Amino acid sequence: MLELLDYITEETLYKGPETCVRRVRQRSTGEALVVKQPVADSPSLRTVRRLLHEHQILARLVAVPGGGRCRALTQQAGSTALWLEDPGLRSHRLATVWCRRSRLVSLAGLVWAKQ
């Protein structure tokens, strides 16, 4: 798992067998973010591809009001992290929306179907 040296972990929103989602605050600016990253130091290609896929979906949903805003997809030392703006949702709501891959894809499908 990538070390978040420039960030203070405020809360772990979800920890599963493959990924972990944390609410963090940048030390220098105080900006609140959510980071999703693999649990393993050397994640499987499948896990990394899922993060890339989620990044692509969020990039397409940027115009949707209230949707998660992707800030960055970073890669360091063979691992990947997906950085999102923190919308300030309560923990269980944020975990439901972002942490479960199937729900993220379902949410994206619903939004695209309405357009």
N, C-alpha and C positions, 0 to 999 in steps of 0.2 A: 504494500500500500504506500502511496506517495506520502512523504512527510509534509505536513502543513505548517512549516516553521513560521511563516509570516501571518498566521491566522490563529485565533483563539477558538477552540471548539466550544460552542455554547450548548449543543445538544446533539445526541445521536438520534436521528429520526427513524432509522431503519437499519437493521443489520441482518443480512441473509447469508446464505452459503457462498454467494458469488460477489455481491456488492454491499456497500455500506453508504448510507446517505447521512450527511451531517449538516447542521446549521452552524456556520462559522462567521466570525467577524474579523475583518482585516485589521491588524494591529495599528498600522500607520494612519488609516483613514476612518476606521470605525464602520466601514461599509459592511452590511449584512449580506451574506451569500449562502447558497446551498451547494454542496459539492457531493457528487455521486462518483464513487470510485471502486475499483475491484478490491476485494479483501486480500487476495493473494499478492505476494510480492512479485511473482511472475504469473500474471493472469493468463488464462487460456485465450486463444484467438477468438473463441466464441464470445467470451465476456467482453472483450475489447470491441468486437463487431457490434454487439448490442448497444454499447455506449455510442458508437459512431452512428448507428441507426437512430437512436433517440435524439442525437444532436441534429440529424437531418430533419426529423419530424418537427422538432422545436423551431428550427430555422424557417420551416414552412408556415408555422402557426404564429409568427411574429406579429401579424396584423390583427390577431384575435384579441379583443379586450379581455383582460383578466387572465390571460394565458401565461404560462411560465416563459420568462425571457432568458434565453441562453446567452451567457456571457462569453464562454470560451470552451474549447475542447483542448486540453493540454496533454502532452506526452512527455514523460521523463523517466529515464532509467527502465525502459521497457514496459511502463504502465501508462494508463490513460485516466484522465479525470474530466468529468463533465461539470462545468460551473454554471450556475443559474442565479439569477437575481432572486432574493428572498422576498416573496410576496407578502410575508407577514401572517400567513395562515397558521392556525393552531396546528400543533405537531401531528395529531392523528389525521387531520384533513390533508395536510401536505404529504404525508406518507401515503395516503390512499391515492392521491392524484399522481405523484411522481415516482414512487418507489416500486410499484408493481408494473412490470413491463407490459403485461397484457392490458392493464387498465390504461396505460399511456397510449397504446396503439388504438384501443377502443375509443378513447377520448378524441384522438386525432381523426379517426374515421367518422365520428359523429360531426365534428366541425367541418370536415371536407364535404360530407353529405349535405350539409345545410347551405353550402356555397353554390 
